[in-house]
Amino acid sequence: MNQHKIYKTWAFLFTLPNIILFVLFFAIPAVLGLVFSFTNFNGFSGEFVGLDNYIHLLFHDEHFMGVIIRTTIFALIAPILGYLVSLGLALLLSDKDLVFGTVAKVLVYIPTLMSPVVSAITMRWLFGENFGFINHLLETIGLDPVKWSTDGYAAFIMVILVGIWGAGGFNMILILGRLRSIPPELYEAAKIDGASVWQRFRNVTIPMLKPITFLILLLGTISAFKEFAVIDTLTNGGPGMATTFYVLYMYRIGFERLLIGLASAGSMILFIILLVLASVQTKLQKGGEIS
Amino acid sequence: MKRMFNIFLMGLLALVGVTGCGNDTNGDGIELTWLLSTGSTAERGKFNDLVERYYEQTGITVNIIEVPSGDRETKIQSMLLSDEPIHLAKTTGVDLTFIDRILPLNDIYDEFDFFEGHEFRINDGEDVVGLMIGLSSVGLILNTDLWEQAGVEFPTSTDEAWSWHEFLGKLEEVIDHSDAQYGMVMDGSEHRLRAFLYQWGVTGYNEDFTGTYYGSELMREPLEFFVNMNDDRIMPRSVWLGAEDSISMFKTGRIAAHMSTIGRIADYNETVSDFNWQAVSMPYEVAPATNHGGNVLISFNETGLEEETKDFIRWLYTDDYPALLADFGWLPALEGFEDIEYPFRNEDWQVYLNETIIGSEMSAHDKMGERWDLKDSGWNQVNNVIIENVRLHLSGDITMDEVLENISNTYREAGFEVLSSQ
């Protein structure tokens, strides 16, 4: 018993730094944010305004609903497309006998290690509408250049592509790990039963990937809702407000206009949205356990 | 033994943690903290040399805290709120959020011959709270190779300056008869757009700063002219509509003109070698005008080192002011230094200086309006409201009527009357 208490004490001591950091950098700011959301705090002073900030955002801010819809569309499309690309990469690179397989995996993973701002600056050059490399390639093969900066749809697609490029490596590693843990007997049994490659993929691989699929989609959706650095660097929310997503909009309200109370209310609304989202996705996730 | 080792390890980790959290303080001598933003590593080096020279002369250490320009005001606020030592800052303006902590500098202002109107004042103009250490302004730089290739002449003095309509015609000629892909780029900044508006005679505020012309019908013609220029021929839409960098675009050598700040002279002197370029007088529709940028010195009260801070500010103007201006590429904020020699491209600096001398009235008046007792009027609400709405119009989200309506509504909410005529 004494030994058990000692173990518990050491365990607590080892996790104490993490607890302290969590309280200092998450719990306290979160509570402060909640408090500020009921005030007109501007960084130096503020008065209690009740639910005025929430009412203003939800019912009087002409851009807020558009921002939410735009962000939701982005958060639905980007993680799914990203997952599919990562799945494809993982399947292609899962063969142990693949020549230069390790090199390929490292190259795909490198963007994950890069700072999002550095990635966005690099991509801004590649996708430069007037002097960018991609448009130069398109013109060289006889196609029209794409208006990556001035067309809302093109800018939206560009942001999705950059997001997929940035996160693809990390997701690929997660899927690869899960693929390797699928018991080969399942595939052998399916083969014996006459299942084709596609049928084995659909009836064995996909179900067994369910836990990791759920994790990737959940994390990807939350990350998409919170996306800021890449958007701010890549498009600055433009053209117009075509790529002004939620966090960038709150940043502008809070840090450019110093309406910190209003921005805090927006953060609380985002928190609720993400909470609902996580709950729904958790309920939908079932199966895929490996015994 | 194992237990002792574990205790030792925990203690070592705790010590590292405490040491990491501690501040490195020098208990000897006076230390001032100067917060600023720089445009390059080279410029940071110059600031380091500057404070090192001050230490050699006075024994007072000036610690520089460098932050990105976009984070500057946030950093100042957080330092003031958390009682971190900060004695002065180099900013682009006076953020009225922390107005209660700003130290009046009337005594320094009275000691020197500052160009009138560039200082920042509050309390009905009584307190001078921000002093320009050196001026920067907006000007025009041409890719002279393209102009010569097209056989189009450009002005060599203010007397020969074009109107904006004439300039547009000249740009068309250059595009048609040279390798130019676009006519011009203008930095995607409201600061540059305001210079453009001043050149059309649109100033921000009336004489007693109770009313504004922003959002009025006076803005319609210049804004429509500007929007029409963003046609992917005269000006690439990607700069003002997207996030394309106008400076990098001009450096490709495919753009005939660049409307930007004086900082481009030093930048292009170092980085542009593929083509020839030159500063020329900007076009104007009503009167020559430019907009000033900020190298504003502000200092803070309740630090216990207010006099030492003021002494350092005085030293900046007295040590070797011409050398300071030449080194940093600033225009003089004090009268009597108009014949300063810059170490390179002196003719280009002189063009910018001349633009500043003859075209600074509206800019100075505007800046006075933006800082004069605006504490309760929500200056931050109007910040960038013009550029935001112009961008929305460029993207087709709103009409020009809505641009003017949004701008005027924002200024009304900030406490100004929107005036219809000057």
Interface residues (C-beta under 8 A of the other chain):
Chain A: W10 L13 P17 N42 G43 F44 R124 G128 E129 N130 F131 K147 W148 S149 T150 G152 A155 T233 L234 T235 N236 G238 P239 G240 M241 A242 F255 E256 R257 L258 L259
Chain B: N6 M10 G17 T74 Q77 L81 T97 F98 D100 Q181 Y182 D232 P236 R237 S238 L241 G242 A243 E244 D245 S248 M249 T252 R254 N380 Q381 N383 N384 R391 L392 L394 S395 G396 D397
